[in-house]
Amino acid sequence: MSQYHVYAIGNALVDMEFSVADDFLSAQGIDKGLMTLVDEAQQQSLYQALEGHKGKKASGGSAANTIIAISHFGGKSYYSCKVANDETGDFYVKDLTAAGVDTNLNDNRESGVTGKCIVMVTPDAERTMNTFLGISETVSSNELDKKAIQQSEYVYLEGYLVTSDSGRSAAIEARNIAEASNIKTALTFSDPNMVSFFKDGLNEMLGNGVDLLFCNEQEALTWADTEDLNTAVEKIKTVAKTFAVTLGSEGALVFDGTDEHKIAAKTVTPVDSNGAGDMFAGAFMFALSQGKDFPAAGRFASQAAAQVVSQFGPRLSAEQHQQLLNESNL
């Protein structure tokens, strides 16, 4: 039996989330609904402009949110990442381990600045992110734990790693280790900007294909260079044995390797879309680890993602995870 349900590698970022109006984004010249990489000075300037806005802080990064969800549902998870030996890094390590996640992080960390992500949520629940990667930009194969990879059911690769040469190489190495050990591979496209500007790098990360791919509709269409979802789905089948395409308020489309299944969305009043895709992936992989089929995993993931969307912040409390489990009879 595997020691971990899911092993992941991704960017370790402390998320600072704020509620803002649309005109704030316009005034700051920020592209709405996307993740934009910025330098430390740009992020600090934005942080100062946000003074007085409602805020919330948590250890984050896309794959971290996914891995923490798996842990809270009762799964065993491991997260490879990189933070600095600074106060923000201390906060990150404490928050991650408190969630029950095993990690390569310890007290012997390099000097530098831990990455941060400013998440701005507009009244329509759309999330917009400005990210300073900090030391996470240098995440590399040094952060990998080969033994942990070989003792996992799935290795999950965060698409955001594509922006860093060392991060992309580490993700590819993790995939190679997994494939050599007959461990299943999973990848998320992470963000439309990653597909628009780093498609070649994402294709490198996909290699000869992965066992499970996660993306949203916009990412699928952009990657397949089409405006037709059916066309995109057929092209995704050439690089992924199975996949889940989230469709926002329309639910999701999942493919189990043989059949496509449409998953209905749970109707909620959207408050904050940040973390919804991360939760979908976490809940989906957890359900698979419990022996559920793709339709059941899709329904559970859709329900969990809807819960995230209906409140402020990218993650649910441990109690909310347990409540979802109780309601779903998973």
N, C-alpha and C positions, 0 to 999 in steps of 0.2 A: 504494500500500500504506500502511496506517495506521501511524503512529509508535508508538502504544500499543495493546495488546490491551484493556486496561481502565484507565479513569480513574475514580477514586473520590473522594468527599468524605465525611468523617466526623469523629467526635470523636477527638482525639489524647490518649490517656491512657497513663500509665506504669502497667502492671499489676503489682501486688504480690500474689502468690498464696501462700496458706497452706493447710496441711492442718489441719482442725479436726474435733471431734466434734459430733454433733447437739446435745448439751446445751449446747455453747458458743453456738450460734445462739439456742437458747431463752433462755439466761441473758442474752444481749445484746438480746433482743426483736427479732430479725431474721427476716424472712420468707424461708423457705428456697426456693431455686431461682429466685429473681427478682433483677432489678436494681433497686436502690433508690437514688434520688438523696439525698445527704446534704450538709451544709455542712462546711466545713473543720474546725471544732471537733469535730463528731461523728466525722469520719473519723479525726482525730488520737487521739481517745479510744479508738476501736476498735483503731487501730494499736498503742497502748500495751497494750491488753488481749491482743493477739496476741503479745506479747513471749515468746520462747521456743518459738514454733511454727515448724515448718519453712517456709521461704519462698523465693520465686524472683521475680526482677524482669525485666521486658522491656518494650520499647515496644509499645503495644497500642492498644486500641480495636478494635471489631469489624471495620470496613472495613479498618483497617490490617493486621490478621491476614490477611484475604482477599487484599489487595494484595501483601503480602510472600510469601504462598504462591505466587501467580502468578509473581512474580519468581524465586523459587527453582526453580520448575518450568522456567524458561527463557523466560517471557513478559516482555513490556515493560509496565511499569505506572507510573502516576502517582497520587500521593496529595495531595489538598488538605486542609489541616487548620490548626490553630493551637495553638502552644505559646508559653510565655513566655520571656523572656530570663533564665532562671534555670538552676540546675545540672541540675534535672530535665529542662528543655527541651533543654539541651545533650546530655544522655544520649539523649533521644528522637531528635533529629536525627541523631546519630552512628549509632544503632542502625538507623534507617530507611534511611539512605544506604548503610550497610554491607550491607544486604540487596539493594542494587541498584535501589531505588525512586527515581524522580524525584519531586520535591516542590516546592511553593512556598516551603517553609521555607528560611531563610537566617540569616546572623548578625545581620541587622537586625530583631530581634523586639521586641515591646512588653514593657514591664515588667509583672509580675503573677506569678501562680502557675500553673504547668503542672498540668493535670488529672491525677488519680490514681484508680485503681480497685483497691480491695481485693477480691480474689477468694478466697472461702473454699470449700474442697472437702471434703465429708464422705465417710465411708467408702463410701457407696453411689455415689460418683463424681459426685454432683450438685454443680453450681457455684452459688454464691450471691454476688452482687456488691453492694458499697456504693461508689457513685461520687461523687466530688467533681469536677465538671467544670472548675472553675477558669476559666482564660482561654478554654478551649474552648467555654464557654457563649456567647462572643461571636463564634464563627466566623461568617463572613458572606460575602456575594458578593465582598468584597475579596480573599478567599483563592482565588477561582476563577481558573483559567487558561483563557480562552476558546479560545485557539489549541490548547492541549493537548486540550481536549474535542473540538474539531473534527477532531483527528488521531487519534481513538481509535475502536475498534470498538464498545466498550460504555462507557457511563457508569453507574457503580454508586453508588446512593444508600443511605446507612446510615439505617435507621429510627430510631435513637437521636437523630438530629438533630431529631426532631419536638418534643422538650422545650424547645428554644430557638427563639424567634421568628426571630432572625437566621439560625440554622442551617437552620431549615425553609425560610425564604425563599431561602437560598443553594442548597439542594437543588432547589427548584422552578425557580430560574433556570438551574441546571445542566441540568435536564431540558429546559427550554425551548430552551436553546442547542443541545442534542443533537438535539431533534426538528426544529429549523429547519435543521439540517445533515445530516439523515437518518442520525444516529448512533443506534444501538440503546440503549435505556434498560433498566436493571435496578434493582430495589429489594429490600431485605430488611426484613421486619417487625422483626427484631432480638430482640425479647423480648416475652413475654406481657403484661408491664406496659405496654409501649408501645401495644399494641392495646387493652388494657382502659381505659386512662386518656387516651389521645391518638388515638383512632380517627379523629376528624374531621380532625386534622392529618395523619395518615397518608393519608387519602383526598385531602387537598389535594396531598400529595406524589405520589400516584398520578396525579392530574390526569385526563385522558381515557383513562388506561391506560398500562401499560408493556409493553415487549417481553418481559421476563423477571422473574418474581417468585420470591423465596426466602422460605420460612417453615417453621416446624415445625407439627406437627399441632395443638398447643394454640393457637398463634397463628391458624391457619386457622379453627378452630372458633369462637374468640372473635370474630374479624373478621366471620365470616359469621353470627354469632349463632345457632349450631346445635350440636347434639351429634352430628350425623351427618356423617361425612367426605365422603361422596358429595355431599351437599347443599352443603357448603363448597366442594368442588372445582368444582361447577357455577357457584357464585357468583364464585369467583376467575376463572373464564374470562371474566367480563364486564369485568374490569379488567386482565387480563394475557394477552398473546397466547400465551405459553409460561410454564411454571412448574415448580418443584421443591418438593415438600412432604416434609420429612424426618420419618420415623416412628420415630426411635430404634432400638431393637433389631429393629423390623420392617422396617428399610430405608428406602426412599423411594418416592414416587410422582412421576413426571415426565411432563409433557405437552408434546409437541413442536409443538402448534398443530393437530394432526390426531388423533393417537392418545395414549392414556395408557399408560405403561409402568411396571410394578412392578419396583423394583430391590431385590434381596435384600441383606440386611445381612451383612457379614462378622462372623463370631462372634469376639469378643475378650473378655477379662476387663476390664471397665471400671475405670479408675483415676481419671479426671478428665474430665468432659464439657465443661469450659471450652474454647472455641475450635473445637469439633467442627463447628458450623454455619458458622463463618467459613471453615474449611478446605473444607467441602463446596462452598460457593459459589466459592471460589478455584479448586479443582480442576475444578469443573464448567465454569466460564467458560474456564479454560485449555484444557480438552479441546475445547470448542466452537471456540476460536480455532485449533485444529489441524485443524479440518475434521471432527471426530468427530460422530456423530449423538447424539441425546439418550440412548438406552439406553447407549451406550458411555461418554458423559460421566457419566451417573449411576453406572455401575459403578465408574469411576475415582474419582469423588468419594466414593462410599460407602467404598471401600477406604482412601482418604486420611483420611477422617474417623475411621474405625475405628482407624487408627494413632495419631491424636491422642488418642482416648479411652483408649487402652491405656497411656498414660504421663502423668506429671505435667507440667503446663504447657500453654499454649494453642497452641503452635507446634511444628513439627518442625525438625530441623537441616537445613542445605542438603544434607547427605549422604543424609538420609532421603528428601528429595524426589527425589533422583536415583535412589535405590533403587526408589521407587514407579514412576517412569517406566520403569526397566529391566524391572520385573516386569510392567508392564501393556502393554508394547510400544506405548506411545502415540506 
